[in-house]
């Protein structure tokens, strides 16, 4: 059985994938995970998850190209510049 | 010389030296699996346990070294084979027999737990403190031994190994012939360069 291991570096931080361990059961998996990802003080907590429990999604349909749904689809810089000019507070006039 | 020092072994060292020697020699034997354990995760785990045992030996040697007018390194590496007080049980070279290795691991952790518990209750606060500290690591060794025990307990090979090794657990006395080779290897550097450190 393969178990995926996630580790938290400091309290309050998000868990990040650390690697995986092969083990005959959950108990061994926890022991091995502790040994490989927690023994040197590099983690404050671990999540040990059977690989089958992880659902991977890798299709993200965007047929109509609605780029405003994406963070890179809505550039603010140009719009901000225009707005400043309208308000008479552009960087040029202030300097 | 260490050997003369040991003839007047202190009251504190008397019960502690056999324990430290057991931990050192068992750590050495278990580390013989490094690189060839049944699978990678177990290789890392078992090597780490071996390293812990040697760490426990070091801590105990340090505790008694001052009283004996010596150092941990001298106790670990500069004694004559006959001055080591480890049991033949830990001297057995069990590579490449994993069933026997795990059988010894289970039997040893069980016996060691009782021994450490006695030290935790000792009147000497330094000894009791160190024993408590060691025990906090041993908890994980016992978990590891228990997991393997549950996994192998129905295997005839493992049951035979347990039967074979059980009578040796509390045996003390003459070293096994294979201890000589371990000692040669373990003390080689210090015998070539007196006082070598890392």
Contacts between the chains, C-beta under 8 A, distances in Angstrom:
chain1	res1	chain2	res2	distance
A	21	B	41	5.3
A	22	B	39	6.7
A	22	B	40	7.4
A	22	B	41	5.9
A	23	B	41	6.2
A	24	B	151	6.6
A	27	B	143	8.0
A	27	B	147	5.3
A	28	B	41	7.6
A	28	B	147	5.8
A	31	B	45	6.5
A	31	B	140	7.5
A	31	B	143	6.5
A	31	B	144	6.0
A	31	B	147	6.7
A	32	B	41	4.2
A	32	B	42	7.8
A	32	B	44	7.3
A	32	B	45	6.0
A	34	B	140	7.7
A	35	B	41	7.8
A	35	B	44	5.7
A	35	B	45	5.1
A	35	B	48	5.6
A	36	B	41	7.3
A	36	B	44	6.1
A	39	B	48	6.9
